[in-house]
Amino acid sequence: MKSNEVSKLTELPISTLRFYERKQLIPEQFLSRDENNYRIYNEGVVEYLRDVKMLLTLGFTIQELILLISESSHVEKEALVMEKIRFIQELEAKLEASKTFLKDLLEGKANFQTQCRSK
């Protein structure tokens, strides 16, 4: 696949694909060159880039992603992933508390008094 097709399938701008290449975030197994020196991606790159997008959404930095695909120790990689899991668990707890507060607010049970519903 050429860059424009990968861009469409992953919803990533071509400039982002180039950036990922410069940062060596796209492993060589997904990229080659044709006789005109155009980039050719194999089909596995689409799912790989979807995973990259998900990891970025989860709060990983580009440097952390590079670490995950590097030859770094498994211990270091596991620690990084576990840190993100803990972060998400903390976020879930905060969101649950926020949801409970808002329900209490609707029901008039919160210390902050406002009338959200008609009687």
C-alpha positions in Angstrom: 0.0 0.0 0.0 1.1 3.5 -0.6 1.1 6.3 2.0 -2.2 7.8 0.8 -4.0 4.5 1.2 -2.5 3.9 4.7 -3.5 7.5 5.6 -7.1 6.9 4.6 -7.4 3.5 6.3 -5.9 4.8 9.6 -7.2 8.3 9.5 -3.7 9.6 10.1 -2.3 12.4 7.9 0.6 11.5 5.7 2.7 14.0 7.7 2.1 11.9 10.8 3.2 8.7 9.0 6.4 10.5 8.0 6.9 11.7 11.6 6.4 8.1 12.9 9.0 6.9 10.3 11.5 9.6 11.4 11.0 8.5 15.0 11.4 4.9 14.0 8.0 4.1 15.4 7.0 2.1 12.4 9.1 -1.0 12.4 11.0 -1.9 9.2 8.9 -5.1 8.8 6.0 -2.8 7.7 7.8 -0.6 5.3 9.8 -1.1 2.1 10.5 0.9 -1.1 9.5 0.1 -4.7 11.7 0.6 -7.7 10.9 4.3 -7.8 11.8 4.6 -4.1 8.2 5.2 -3.1 7.2 3.9 0.3 5.3 0.7 0.3 3.6 -0.5 3.5 2.4 -4.0 4.0 -1.2 -4.6 5.2 -0.2 -5.3 8.8 0.8 -1.6 9.3 -2.9 -0.6 9.4 -3.7 -2.6 12.6 -0.3 -1.7 14.0 -1.0 2.0 13.5 -4.5 1.6 15.0 -2.7 0.2 18.1 -0.4 3.2 18.1 -3.3 5.5 18.0 -5.0 3.7 20.9 -1.8 3.8 23.0 -1.4 7.5 22.4 -5.1 8.0 23.4 -4.3 6.1 26.6 -1.6 8.6 27.5 1.6 7.0 26.2 4.1 9.4 24.7 6.0 8.8 21.5 9.1 8.2 23.5 7.3 5.5 25.6 6.0 3.8 22.4 9.6 3.8 21.1 10.7 2.2 24.3 7.9 -0.5 24.0 9.1 -1.5 20.5 12.8 -1.3 21.4 15.0 -4.1 22.7 14.6 -2.7 26.3 14.1 -5.1 29.1 10.7 -6.8 29.5 10.8 -5.6 33.1 11.0 -1.9 32.0 8.2 -2.4 29.5 6.0 -4.2 31.9 6.5 -1.4 34.5 5.5 1.2 32.0 2.3 -0.6 31.0 1.4 -1.3 34.6 1.8 2.4 35.3 -0.7 3.2 32.6 -3.1 0.6 34.0 -2.9 2.2 37.4 -3.5 5.6 35.9 -6.6 4.4 34.2 -7.9 2.7 37.4 -7.4 6.0 39.2 -9.2 7.9 36.4 -12.1 5.4 36.5 -12.4 5.9 40.3 -12.5 9.7 39.8 -15.1 9.4 37.0 -17.3 7.1 39.1 -17.1 9.6 42.0 -18.0 12.5 39.6 -20.9 10.5 38.3 -22.2 9.8 41.8 -21.9 13.5 42.7 -23.8 14.6 39.6 -26.6 12.1 40.4 -26.7 13.5 43.9 -26.9 17.0 42.5 -29.8 16.0 40.3 -31.6 14.5 43.3 -30.9 17.5 45.6 -28.7 15.5 47.9 -25.5 17.5 47.2 -24.2 20.3 49.5 -24.1 22.4 46.4 -27.8 23.3 46.0 -29.4 23.9 42.7 -32.7 22.9 41.2 -31.9 20.9 38.1 -35.4 19.3 37.8 -38.8 20.8 37.8 -41.0 19.7 40.7 
